[in-house]
Amino acid sequence: MNKTTVSFPDYTIGKDALQKMVDIGTSYGKRILLVGGKTALMKAKLKIEHIIQSSPLEIVDTIWYGGECSRENIERVVEKGKKEKVDLILGIGGGKAIDTAKAAADQLQIPVFTIPTIASTCAAITKLSVVYSSKGDFESFLFFDKPPAHCFMDSDIIATAPVQYLWAGMGDTIAKYYECTFASRGDQLDHRSWMGIEISKMCVQPILQYGEKALEDCSRGLNSFEVEQVILNNIVSTGLVSMLVEEKYNGALAHSLFYGLTLLEHIEKKHLHGEVVAYGVLVQLAMDNQEEELRRLYDFYKKVQLPTCLADIEVENHRGYLESVLEETIKGPDMKYLPYKVTKDMVFEAIQKVESINEK
């Protein structure tokens, strides 16, 4: 049997989460390189400087991650880290900024801490980076031996970020449960994948319970219990599932339909990843004849204004218009390991079923 090593991420959440940085960080070294997005660095840097001012920790430099998690930008951070002889990297911002910091730290063979300033992805605790070209086209995944040394989720910072990131993150998080349980259906699971799939249940119910209130609070810049529960689900629950289940269980129709829809130029320009994936979950449930779950999610989506039909993502309901989208969807890597063969006709018919629910 192959040897399996599982490393769980450490994390702290709360309005004072960054206060733990001195206690935790000093055991890893002293010289810190900050890597992040421009807005994220502006929000977090002063707070970090204040917290570490009387400690052995020292920020030796601050660098913008470059706008894409590209090999060129990763290398730029690596060179800066070598030049400044840094002991650890602090990745601050959204998924691409944090992925850049993680990849650079891995090459430098030093620890990375993460401070997510939005809760739209699980990048802050996972042990991989998604690499893009300098133009923003997907290139590859980079996999690491360990997740970040620690994730500090300052809920005050995240609660004051634009609400659409928390909203879209909810859609992506919900998808994790429905996709991994669909892809793994009927398989004999090892302990690791089974545990991940059990945790995936946490990707739905807390969001249905706390999501509406969390979005209301976040839209007013208010931190609350509900906001923190949704942050934990969007970052931690999803991240744990992603790291535990076999890679072949990590996606299904919802994500594959998203990638198909990105052939339409306006999708990535005007709509967020998790927003479109949320719609894809409804299509997957319709195709799989999970009527009760479809209705349950549909009702919740209506409450929080997640998309429930093609018009919500500005897509025409016409087979000719959708043909290239359907073709790309069924060819996607997330469709290679499903409990049954899925055809273009099946996806199109599921879309029509979701449309008919909206008409009713």
Secondary structure, 3 states (H helix, E strand, C coil): CCCCCCCCCCEEEECCHHHHHHHHHCCCCCEEEEEECHHHHHHHHHHHHHHHCCCCCEEEEEEECCCCCCHHHHHHHHHHHHHHCCCEEEEEECHHHHHHHHHHHHHHCCCEEEEECCCCCCCCCCCEEEEECCCCCEEEEEECCCCCCEEEEEHHHHHCCCHHHHHHHHHHHHHHHHHHHHHCCCCCCCHHHHHHHHHHHHHCHHHHHHHHHHHHHHHCCCCCHHHHHHHHHHHHHHHHHHHHCCHHHCCCHHHHHHHHHCCCHHHHHHCCHHHHHHHHHHHHHHHCCCHHHHHHHHHHHHHHCCCCCHHHHCCCCCHHHHHHHHHHHHHCHHHCCCCCCCCHHHHHHHHHHHHHHHHC
